[in-house]
């Protein structure tokens, strides 16, 4: 029972880390990357669809993303969706390709993005700590029901704490890496 609880808790903590990794990928640096548009939804004949399901998203160069819709009438809708996505991007249509140039980041904008990154990191740490709380709560319930001995419960709590410390340290490492990436010119 204890091994299963630890395994489940670690799996959930890993999921929290993956979510943070995805959230950090959305915070852009000065370079273009196609993952920036992953969460943009396009109105496809009345149904919101992810942009990569209605268009081919590629890198034209280091600072420009190219979006080529598979259907000609979708060009204007794709451009509007990118503009309305609140990413600070200004797409321009060139024939049947929507070009999305990455604006140069100012020092002030970099600092704002670092605040966003730190907030995302704090949310991930809270999620990991909540998982620790839940695991310890399950252990205490099992102890009350006399399903496990007290020394095993104490050992398992220590293991869950070590697991939590490891994942919090990983979140800190990811945040430091992203902050360094954002401040690089």
PELIN-V548112 format. One record per residue. N is the residue number from 1. D_CENTER is the distance of its C-alpha to the mean C-alpha in whole Angstrom. Layout:
n = {N N}
d_center = {D_CENTER D_CENTER}
//
This chain:
n = {1 2 3 4 5 6 7 8 9 10 11 12 13 14 15 16 17 18 19 20 21 22 23 24 25 26 27 28 29 30 31 32 33 34 35 36 37 38 39 40 41 42 43 44 45 46 47 48 49 50 51 52 53 54 55 56 57 58 59 60 61 62 63 64 65 66 67 68 69 70 71 72 73 74 75 76 77 78 79 80 81 82 83 84 85 86 87 88 89 90 91 92 93 94 95 96 97 98 99 100 101 102 103 104 105 106 107 108 109 110 111 112 113 114 115 116 117 118 119 120 121 122 123 124 125 126 127 128 129 130 131 132 133 134 135 136 137 138 139 140 141 142 143 144 145 146 147 148 149 150 151 152 153 154 155 156 157 158 159 160 161 162 163 164 165 166 167 168 169 170 171 172 173 174 175 176 177 178 179 180 181 182 183 184 185}
d_center = {32 30 29 27 26 24 23 21 20 18 17 15 14 13 11 9 8 7 4 4 5 3 2 5 6 7 9 12 14 18 17 17 14 14 10 11 13 11 11 14 17 20 23 25 28 27 24 21 19 16 17 17 20 22 22 22 19 20 21 24 24 22 21 22 20 22 22 25 25 27 30 32 31 28 27 28 26 23 24 24 20 19 21 20 16 16 15 18 19 23 23 27 29 31 33 31 28 25 24 21 22 20 22 22 21 23 23 23 19 18 19 17 14 14 15 12 10 12 12 8 10 13 11 10 13 15 13 15 18 18 18 21 23 23 24 27 28 29 30 33 33 34 37 38 39 41 38 38 40 39 38 36 34 34 33 30 29 29 27 24 24 24 21 19 20 19 16 16 17 14 12 15 15 11 12 15 14 12 15 17 16 16 19 21 23}
//
